[in-house]
Each structure stands twice: as structure tokens, then as C-alpha cells.
Amino acid sequence: MTPRKRSAESGLDRASSYEKSLVGALLECPSLFSQIGELTAGDFISPHERSILAVITKISSEGRTADLCTVDAELGSAVPPGYLVECTNGVVPECFQQYKREVLKASRDRQFRAHIEVLGTLTSPEELTEKLDEMRELVTRTGEEDWCSLFHSAEEFSVAAPLEFRINSFLQDAGITLIGGLSGHGKTLLMLSMVRSLLEGSPLFDYELFTVPAPVKRVVYLVPESALGPFWSRLKLFRLEKYAGNCPSGRLLVHTLSSRQQLSLSDPRLLKAVEGADVFLDTAVRFMDGSENDVEGTRPFADSLFRLLNVGARSICGAHHSPKSFSSADYMSLENILRGSGDLGAMLCTAWGVRQIDAGRNRIWVENCKPRDFQPCPPFILEGRPHIDVAGTFSMFAAPGTAGELKDHIKHTGRPETSDKADKLRQCLELRAEGKSTRDIADAVGIGKSTVGKWLFEYDRNNGREVTQ
């Protein structure tokens, strides 16, 4: 097979794929037909997709809704059984304009090649001139819609929603929020409290300021740092077990270190799963390809998060580590609660800093370090023990406006003991029982490899197990 023929066949495959995605998007969201513009069934190369679009056009022109069932009934045996459902697999309706542009481009490329073939058969100057004019028009015609589609229409502005919250005054709608803090200072516990409030529709921390306008459709929780066993224990601690699993109908979809397949934020299956969902990343840095300190590494990560929002995620919340220097700070700022490049903070709509100020009672200082377009509440203090064990959530220990200043609650007495050692040791033991290596355990729990080895050695020695140096 010649390179030219291989290239042509590859182009046909891509065109056919975009045609299939385009009709799939129309079947998933029939209202998109109002954006069909100049595209017609004649622009399609695939006979099945051409038939499907023709039927969609007919049904829509009659004022009916061209949903999957209606189109299937009209098509009859024109396409194989199950083909319409196959067209919708992995489709992202929000990408409709991209699908349309690619189909139109492929159609114009085919028309241009056909003109070239005809051109070789013409002999008279008049015919040659006419054909060249047609080719010139085809090359230069981009269409008003091609560039106008880049910008919002007056209609879109007229129906634009005001600033909204998934959790009032805490988790912004259609935005990215990060929870910044030192390792072991309660970031995951805080996010699980948020998940419970979102699913139940109950106020966060049972505090009247942080109400939830309505229970959410779905939460997608990605936690590549924890194995399933330890994370399942935490889900049960927060009374979330009844929501987990049962994909695709489940309301809490979880991906952990134990999941059979690795996951990237660009996976088409994930883009489909996050439609209408609130997304949690624990921790966010695990989804970065480059260094968090490098602007060039941060930019693709930001693009991936914005894409999740573009395809329909309602909100994104991620946990992110603070730099080690934050352990000696007695104040919070956007710069000292988030490790890495300043571009991380720039992409956010909201950033909350957390700092454990009492390990015994698991009291956590929470402060807003970046509000966008809203006035945040003053800092407050949460108390986790015994409330999480008893009720599955934090209790408000000091309400906003009554907490004072962070420096008044910090005691600098040298290197602090790991605040949640008992919980982390339990995770280490569960991971070891699953056959994980010391390095894998350290990565999953978020502590040093030498610390894992020391803890497991001491545990074995204290519990009468045979130990080796």
C-alpha cells in the first residue's frame, strides 16, 4: 500500500469517527440540532451516519424531538441493530462544535480532491477558469459560523446563570477549588465531609452558612494515593457506604490505587462520567504529568481541569500539599498553603487553607485564602474527635468571626508527632496485608518509606510477631 493511499484511508477513518460522534451527540442531546448550521447529510461519507442525520433532520423539521427511540423507529432497518447506541458511546455533547468542524473540513477536503480530478480532464480555458474559481472559493470559504462560534452569542449572555455555589459560601459552581495543607492535617477528611453534604443535601459541618441548595446528581472521587481497603474504611466512617459503587447508576463513583486500570484526566470515559458530577481529586498533584514547580508542567494540568468543566463537571475540588515551610508559619496566604508554581493558585476560583491546631481533639483551622467574586467568611475551627466517629462529620468548634487569629492557636514545640499516626498505621497494615511493598505503602499513605518501615517494625515487635532488622 502506498503512503498516499494509507494517508487517505487514515483520513477517511478520522472523518467517519467524527461523523459517528456528531450524530451520537445529537442523539444524546437533541437540542443541539439548532446548531447544525450549514452541515447536511451530504457532507457525510459514512452511509449509516448519512441516513441517521437525514432522519434527525426530518424529525426536527416536523417539530418533534429527535431522541434515540424516535430516530430508531424512523430508521427501521437502515442501520444494524444497536448501532445508534454504539454511536453514543464515549460521546461528549459539549464537543459538538468540534465534531461539526472536523466533519465539514473533511467534506471540503473531499470536494477539493474531486475538483482536482475533474481539472485534469478539462481542456478549454473557460472550463479551466470556472473550475479554478470553484476551487478557490472552496479553499477560502471558512464560513461566518466557523469564527463566530468562538464567541458567546447574545442569547447565551441573556440566559447566563449568576454566580452559584454547590455548597453555599464554600464550594463554587463551575469552578476549581483546592484545599491546601500539610500532610496529615485533615484535607481528605474535609473533602469527605463535603461529599456527604453534597449527596445528602445537608449543611456542611451542620453549620447554617454552608447549606447545599440541592442534593447533587453524582460525585466522582479519584484517590490514586489510597488502596480500596483503607479508603472504604473512611467512606464508612463518614456514612457514605450506601452511595458508593453501582456504576453507572451509583451516586458516588470511586477510583483508587486498587482499581484495575490507571486513569488520566483526559480519558474519554472519565469525560463522560463527570457530566453533571462534582469531582474530587485526592491529591491533585497525582494527576500532573510534569513538576508542580514548573509552569510548563502546571499548564497542561490546568487545561485538563478546565476541560472537565467544559464537558459538564459541575465543580472540581482537589487536595494539595503545602510546602514544608508552612509548618513554621503562623498565618495563611495563597502562596504558603499551596506547594509549587504560582500558576496553580491563579487557575482557582477558591482556595481554602487547613491547619491542625490540636491533634488530640483533631481541631482544624480553616481559612479562605482566595475568593473569586464573593466575600468569604472569616476563619473558623472544626473539631473532629469524637464527632466523626459518633456522627460521621466535623463539629463547628469556633464559628466564623469567633476563632481569633491562627498564631494564637499554634504551639511551636519542635518537630510535631504525626497527628493521625494510628489511622495511618492502620492503613499501612491493611496495605501490607494486600501484599504492597514498603515503597507503595509510603506513596499511598503519604509518609516516608523509612517511617513506614519503622512503624511496621515497632508494631510487629510490640505484638509478638517475629521481626528482622
C-alpha positions as CSV (number, residue, x, y, z in Angstrom):
1,M,0.0,0.0,0.0
2,T,1.4,3.4,-1.0
3,P,1.9,6.1,1.6
4,R,-0.6,8.3,-0.2
5,K,-3.3,5.5,0.0
6,R,-2.5,4.9,3.6
7,S,-2.9,8.6,4.4
8,A,-6.2,8.8,2.5
9,E,-7.6,5.7,4.4
10,S,-6.5,7.2,7.7
11,G,-8.2,10.4,6.8
12,L,-11.4,8.5,6.0
13,D,-11.2,6.7,9.3
14,R,-10.9,10.0,11.2
15,A,-13.8,11.6,9.2
16,S,-16.0,8.5,9.9
17,S,-15.2,8.7,13.6
18,Y,-16.2,12.4,13.8
19,E,-19.4,11.7,11.9
20,K,-20.3,9.0,14.3
21,S,-19.5,11.3,17.3
22,L,-21.6,14.1,15.8
23,V,-24.8,12.0,15.3
24,G,-24.1,10.5,18.7
25,A,-24.1,13.9,20.3
26,L,-27.3,14.8,18.5
27,L,-28.9,11.6,19.8
28,E,-27.7,12.3,23.4
29,C,-28.8,16.0,23.3
30,P,-31.4,16.6,20.5
31,S,-31.4,20.4,21.3
32,L,-28.0,20.6,19.6
33,F,-29.7,20.3,16.2
34,S,-30.3,24.1,16.4
35,Q,-26.5,24.5,16.0
36,I,-26.4,22.3,12.8
37,G,-25.9,25.3,10.6
38,E,-24.7,24.6,7.0
39,L,-24.0,20.9,7.7
40,T,-26.1,18.4,5.8
41,A,-26.2,14.7,5.3
42,G,-24.4,15.2,2.0
43,D,-21.3,16.2,4.0
44,F,-21.1,12.7,5.4
45,I,-19.0,9.9,3.8
46,S,-20.4,7.1,6.0
47,P,-23.8,5.8,4.7
48,H,-25.1,4.9,8.2
49,E,-24.4,8.3,9.6
50,R,-25.8,9.9,6.5
51,S,-29.0,8.0,7.0
52,I,-29.1,8.9,10.7
53,L,-28.6,12.6,10.1
54,A,-31.2,12.7,7.4
55,V,-33.8,11.1,9.8
56,I,-32.8,13.5,12.6
57,T,-33.2,16.5,10.2
58,K,-36.7,15.2,9.1
59,I,-37.9,14.7,12.6
60,S,-36.6,18.0,13.8
61,S,-38.2,19.9,10.8
62,E,-41.5,18.4,11.8
63,G,-41.2,20.0,15.3
64,R,-40.6,16.6,17.0
65,T,-37.8,15.7,19.3
66,A,-35.2,13.5,17.6
67,D,-34.3,11.4,20.5
68,L,-32.7,7.9,20.3
69,C,-36.0,6.0,20.4
70,T,-37.8,8.2,17.8
71,V,-34.8,8.1,15.4
72,D,-34.5,4.3,15.8
73,A,-38.2,3.8,15.0
74,E,-37.9,6.0,11.9
75,L,-34.7,4.3,10.6
76,G,-36.1,0.8,10.7
77,S,-33.5,-1.5,9.1
78,A,-31.4,1.3,7.6
79,V,-28.7,0.7,10.2
80,P,-27.7,-2.5,12.0
81,P,-29.4,-3.3,15.4
82,G,-27.8,-1.4,18.3
83,Y,-25.9,0.9,16.0
84,L,-27.5,4.1,17.4
85,V,-26.5,3.1,21.0
86,E,-23.0,2.5,19.7
87,C,-22.8,6.0,18.2
88,T,-23.4,7.5,21.7
89,N,-20.7,5.5,23.5
90,G,-17.9,7.9,24.7
91,V,-19.5,10.9,23.1
92,V,-19.2,14.3,24.8
93,P,-22.1,16.5,23.7
94,E,-20.3,19.7,24.7
95,C,-17.8,18.9,21.9
96,F,-20.5,19.1,19.2
97,Q,-18.9,22.2,17.6
98,Q,-15.6,20.4,17.3
99,Y,-17.2,17.3,15.8
100,K,-19.0,19.6,13.3
101,R,-15.9,21.5,12.3
102,E,-14.0,18.3,11.6
103,V,-16.8,16.8,9.5
104,L,-17.1,20.0,7.5
105,K,-13.3,20.1,7.0
106,A,-13.2,16.5,5.8
107,S,-16.2,17.2,3.4
108,R,-14.4,20.2,1.9
109,D,-11.2,18.2,1.5
110,R,-13.1,15.5,-0.4
111,Q,-14.7,18.1,-2.6
112,F,-11.4,19.7,-3.3
113,R,-9.8,16.4,-4.3
114,A,-12.8,15.7,-6.6
115,H,-12.2,19.1,-8.3
116,I,-8.6,18.2,-8.9
117,E,-9.6,15.0,-10.6
118,V,-12.0,16.9,-12.9
119,L,-9.5,19.6,-13.5
120,G,-7.2,17.1,-15.3
121,T,-9.9,16.3,-17.8
122,L,-10.7,19.9,-18.9
123,T,-9.2,21.5,-21.9
124,S,-11.0,24.8,-22.7
125,P,-9.8,28.0,-20.9
126,E,-13.3,28.8,-19.9
127,E,-13.9,25.5,-18.2
128,L,-10.5,25.6,-16.5
129,T,-11.1,29.1,-15.2
130,E,-14.6,28.2,-13.9
131,K,-13.2,25.1,-12.1
132,L,-10.3,27.1,-10.6
133,D,-12.8,29.7,-9.3
134,E,-14.8,27.0,-7.7
135,M,-11.7,25.5,-6.0
136,R,-10.6,29.0,-4.9
137,E,-13.9,29.6,-3.3
138,L,-13.8,26.2,-1.5
139,V,-10.4,26.9,-0.1
140,T,-11.1,30.4,1.1
141,R,-14.6,29.7,2.4
142,T,-14.4,29.3,6.2
143,G,-18.0,30.4,6.9
144,E,-19.1,33.1,9.3
145,E,-20.1,30.4,11.8
146,D,-16.6,29.0,11.9
147,W,-15.2,32.0,13.7
148,C,-18.4,33.3,15.3
149,S,-18.7,30.0,17.2
150,L,-15.6,31.1,19.1
151,F,-17.6,33.8,20.9
152,H,-20.7,33.9,23.1
153,S,-23.9,34.9,21.5
154,A,-26.4,37.5,22.8
155,E,-28.8,34.6,23.6
156,E,-26.1,32.9,25.7
157,F,-25.5,36.1,27.7
158,S,-29.2,36.5,28.3
159,V,-29.5,33.1,29.9
160,A,-26.2,33.1,31.7
161,A,-26.5,31.9,35.3
162,P,-25.4,34.1,38.1
163,L,-22.6,33.1,40.5
164,E,-23.8,29.8,42.1
165,F,-22.4,27.5,44.8
166,R,-22.6,23.8,45.2
167,I,-22.1,24.4,48.9
168,N,-23.1,28.0,49.7
169,S,-20.1,30.2,50.6
170,F,-17.7,27.2,50.3
171,L,-17.7,25.2,47.0
172,Q,-18.3,27.3,43.9
173,D,-20.2,26.0,40.9
174,A,-18.4,25.7,37.6
175,G,-15.0,26.4,39.2
176,I,-11.9,24.8,40.7
177,T,-11.3,24.7,44.4
178,L,-8.2,23.5,46.2
179,I,-7.8,22.5,49.9
180,G,-4.2,23.3,50.9
181,G,-2.5,22.0,54.0
182,L,0.3,19.9,55.4
183,S,0.2,16.1,55.1
184,G,-2.0,14.5,57.8
185,H,-3.8,17.8,58.6
186,G,-7.3,16.7,57.6
187,K,-7.6,17.6,53.8
188,T,-9.2,14.2,52.9
189,L,-11.5,14.3,56.0
190,L,-12.6,17.7,55.0
191,M,-13.4,16.6,51.4
192,L,-15.3,13.6,52.6
193,S,-17.4,15.9,54.7
194,M,-18.1,17.9,51.6
195,V,-19.0,14.7,49.7
196,R,-21.5,13.7,52.4
197,S,-23.2,17.2,52.4
198,L,-23.4,17.2,48.6
199,L,-25.0,13.8,48.4
200,E,-27.4,14.3,51.4
201,G,-28.2,18.0,50.7
202,S,-27.3,18.7,54.3
203,P,-25.3,21.8,55.6
204,L,-21.6,21.3,55.7
205,F,-20.4,20.7,59.3
206,D,-24.1,21.2,60.3
207,Y,-23.4,24.9,60.0
208,E,-26.2,27.2,58.7
209,L,-23.9,29.3,56.5
210,F,-22.7,26.3,54.4
211,T,-26.0,25.0,53.1
212,V,-26.4,22.8,50.0
213,P,-29.0,24.2,47.5
214,A,-29.9,20.7,46.4
215,P,-28.5,17.2,46.6
216,V,-26.2,16.5,43.7
217,K,-26.6,14.0,40.9
218,R,-23.3,12.3,41.3
219,V,-19.8,12.6,42.9
220,V,-16.7,11.3,41.2
221,Y,-13.9,10.7,43.7
222,L,-10.4,9.9,42.4
223,V,-7.9,8.9,45.0
224,P,-4.8,7.2,43.5
225,E,-2.9,7.5,46.7
226,S,-5.0,5.1,48.7
227,A,-5.9,1.4,48.3
228,L,-9.5,0.4,48.3
229,G,-9.5,-1.1,51.8
230,P,-8.3,1.9,53.7
231,F,-10.5,4.3,51.7
232,W,-13.5,2.1,52.2
233,S,-13.0,2.4,56.0
234,R,-13.0,6.2,55.6
235,L,-16.2,6.1,53.5
236,K,-17.9,4.1,56.2
237,L,-16.6,6.5,58.8
238,F,-18.4,9.3,57.1
239,R,-21.6,7.2,56.5
240,L,-21.0,7.1,52.7
241,E,-21.0,3.4,52.0
242,K,-24.7,3.4,50.8
243,Y,-23.8,5.8,48.0
244,A,-20.7,4.0,46.7
245,G,-20.4,1.7,43.6
246,N,-23.3,0.5,41.4
247,C,-21.9,2.2,38.3
248,P,-23.4,3.7,36.2
249,S,-26.4,4.5,38.4
250,G,-24.4,5.0,41.7
251,R,-24.1,8.5,43.1
252,L,-20.6,8.0,44.4
253,L,-18.1,6.7,41.9
254,V,-14.6,6.0,43.3
255,H,-11.3,5.2,41.6
256,T,-8.5,4.1,44.0
257,L,-4.9,2.7,43.9
258,S,-6.6,-0.7,43.8
259,S,-8.5,0.0,40.6
260,R,-7.7,-2.4,37.7
261,Q,-7.0,0.4,35.3
262,Q,-4.9,3.6,35.6
263,L,-6.8,6.8,34.9
264,S,-5.9,10.1,33.4
265,L,-8.0,13.2,33.4
266,S,-8.1,13.1,29.5
267,D,-9.7,9.6,29.4
268,P,-12.8,9.8,27.3
269,R,-14.6,7.5,29.7
270,L,-13.9,9.9,32.6
271,L,-15.1,12.9,30.5
272,K,-18.4,11.0,30.1
273,A,-18.6,10.1,33.7
274,V,-18.2,13.6,35.1
275,E,-21.1,15.1,33.2
276,G,-23.3,16.8,35.8
277,A,-21.0,15.5,38.6
278,D,-18.9,17.1,41.3
279,V,-15.3,15.9,41.0
280,F,-12.8,15.4,43.8
281,L,-9.0,14.8,43.3
282,D,-7.1,13.4,46.3
283,T,-4.5,14.6,45.8
284,A,-4.5,16.9,42.8
285,V,-0.7,16.6,42.1
286,R,-1.1,12.9,41.3
287,F,-2.8,14.0,38.0
288,M,0.1,16.2,36.9
289,D,2.5,14.9,34.3
290,G,5.2,17.4,35.0
291,S,6.7,19.1,38.1
292,E,4.3,21.1,40.2
293,N,7.1,23.7,40.5
294,D,7.3,24.1,36.7
295,V,4.9,26.5,34.9
296,E,5.1,24.3,31.8
297,G,4.1,21.3,33.9
298,T,1.2,23.2,35.5
299,R,-0.3,24.4,32.3
300,P,-1.4,21.0,30.9
301,F,-2.8,20.1,34.3
302,A,-4.9,23.3,34.3
303,D,-6.1,22.6,30.8
304,S,-7.2,19.1,31.8
305,L,-9.2,20.5,34.7
306,F,-10.8,23.2,32.6
307,R,-11.7,20.5,30.1
308,L,-13.6,18.6,32.8
309,L,-15.6,21.7,33.4
310,N,-16.2,22.2,29.7
311,V,-17.6,18.8,29.3
312,G,-20.1,19.2,32.1
313,A,-18.4,18.7,35.5
314,R,-20.3,20.9,38.0
315,S,-17.3,21.6,40.2
316,I,-13.8,20.3,40.9
317,C,-12.2,20.2,44.3
318,G,-8.7,18.9,45.0
319,A,-6.4,18.3,47.9
320,H,-2.9,19.8,47.6
321,H,0.1,19.7,49.9
322,S,1.6,22.8,51.5
323,P,5.3,23.4,51.4
324,K,7.2,22.1,54.4
325,S,8.0,25.7,55.4
326,F,4.3,26.2,56.2
327,S,4.8,24.1,59.4
328,S,6.6,27.1,60.9
329,A,4.2,29.8,59.7
330,D,1.7,31.4,62.0
331,Y,-0.5,32.8,59.2
332,M,-2.1,31.7,55.9
333,S,-1.8,33.0,52.4
334,L,-2.4,31.6,48.9
335,E,1.4,31.3,48.5
336,N,2.2,29.4,51.7
337,I,-0.7,26.9,51.7
338,L,-0.1,25.6,48.1
339,R,3.2,23.9,47.1
340,G,4.5,24.6,43.7
341,S,4.1,27.1,40.9
342,G,2.0,30.2,41.4
343,D,0.0,29.2,38.3
344,L,-1.8,26.6,40.5
345,G,-3.3,29.4,42.6
346,A,-4.0,31.5,39.5
347,M,-6.4,29.0,38.0
348,L,-8.6,28.6,41.1
349,C,-11.9,30.2,42.0
350,T,-11.4,29.3,45.6
351,A,-8.6,28.1,47.9
352,W,-9.1,27.0,51.5
353,G,-6.1,26.5,53.9
354,V,-6.3,23.9,56.6
355,R,-4.0,23.5,59.7
356,Q,-4.4,21.1,62.5
357,I,-4.0,23.0,65.8
358,D,-4.9,20.3,68.3
359,A,-4.0,16.7,67.4
360,G,-5.8,15.2,70.4
361,R,-9.2,16.6,69.5
362,N,-8.3,16.9,65.8
363,R,-9.2,20.5,65.7
364,I,-8.5,22.1,62.4
365,W,-8.2,25.8,61.5
366,V,-9.9,26.6,58.2
367,E,-9.3,29.8,56.3
368,N,-10.2,31.1,52.8
369,C,-7.1,32.3,51.1
370,K,-8.6,33.1,47.7
371,P,-12.2,34.0,47.0
372,R,-13.3,34.9,43.5
373,D,-16.3,37.2,43.1
374,F,-17.7,36.5,46.6
375,Q,-17.0,37.7,50.1
376,P,-15.7,34.7,52.2
377,C,-16.5,34.2,55.8
378,P,-13.8,34.7,58.5
379,P,-11.6,31.7,59.6
380,F,-13.2,29.1,61.7
381,I,-12.2,26.0,63.7
382,L,-13.6,22.5,63.3
383,E,-13.4,19.6,65.8
384,G,-13.2,16.1,64.5
385,R,-12.8,14.0,67.6
386,P,-15.1,12.4,68.8
387,H,-17.7,13.8,66.3
388,I,-16.5,12.0,63.2
389,D,-16.7,8.6,65.0
390,V,-20.1,9.4,66.5
391,A,-21.9,11.3,63.8
392,G,-19.7,11.0,60.7
393,T,-18.8,14.6,60.3
394,F,-16.9,17.5,61.9
395,S,-18.4,19.8,64.5
396,M,-18.1,23.6,64.4
397,F,-15.8,24.4,67.4
398,A,-15.4,28.1,66.7
399,A,-17.7,29.7,64.2
400,P,-16.5,32.3,61.7
401,G,-15.8,35.5,63.5
402,T,-15.0,33.9,66.8
403,A,-11.8,31.9,66.1
404,G,-9.3,34.8,66.6
405,E,-6.0,34.5,64.8
406,L,-4.1,31.4,63.7
407,K,-0.9,32.5,65.6
408,D,-2.9,32.3,68.9
409,H,-3.5,28.6,68.4
410,I,-0.1,27.4,67.3
411,K,2.4,25.9,69.7
412,H,5.9,25.5,68.2
413,T,7.5,22.7,70.3
414,G,9.9,21.2,67.8
415,R,9.0,18.6,65.2
416,P,5.4,17.5,65.8
417,E,4.4,13.9,66.1
418,T,2.4,12.6,63.1
419,S,-1.1,13.8,64.0
420,D,-3.0,10.8,62.8
421,K,-0.4,8.1,63.3
422,A,-2.9,5.5,64.5
423,D,-5.0,5.9,61.4
424,K,-2.0,5.9,59.1
425,L,-0.6,2.8,60.8
426,R,-3.9,1.0,60.3
427,Q,-3.7,1.9,56.6
428,C,-0.1,0.6,56.4
429,L,-1.1,-2.7,58.0
430,E,-4.0,-3.1,55.6
431,L,-1.8,-2.4,52.6
432,R,0.9,-4.8,53.8
433,A,-1.8,-7.5,54.1
434,E,-2.7,-6.8,50.5
435,G,0.9,-7.5,49.5
436,K,2.0,-4.0,48.8
437,S,5.7,-3.1,49.0
438,T,7.0,-0.6,51.6
439,R,7.5,2.0,48.8
440,D,4.0,1.5,47.5
441,I,2.6,1.8,51.1
442,A,4.6,5.0,51.7
443,D,3.3,6.5,48.4
444,A,-0.3,5.6,49.2
445,V,-0.4,6.8,52.8
446,G,1.7,9.9,52.2
447,I,4.6,9.3,54.6
448,G,8.3,8.5,54.2
449,K,9.4,5.0,53.3
450,S,11.7,4.8,56.4
451,T,8.8,5.9,58.6
452,V,6.6,3.0,57.2
453,G,9.4,0.5,57.9
454,K,9.9,1.9,61.5
455,W,6.2,1.8,62.3
456,L,5.7,-1.8,61.0
457,F,8.8,-3.0,62.8
458,E,7.6,-1.5,66.1
459,Y,4.1,-2.9,65.6
460,D,5.4,-6.4,64.9
461,R,7.7,-6.2,67.9
462,N,5.0,-5.0,70.3
463,N,2.5,-7.6,69.1
464,G,4.8,-10.6,69.4
465,R,5.5,-11.1,65.7
466,E,8.8,-12.2,64.5
467,V,10.8,-9.2,63.3
468,T,14.1,-8.8,61.4
469,Q,16.5,-5.9,61.4
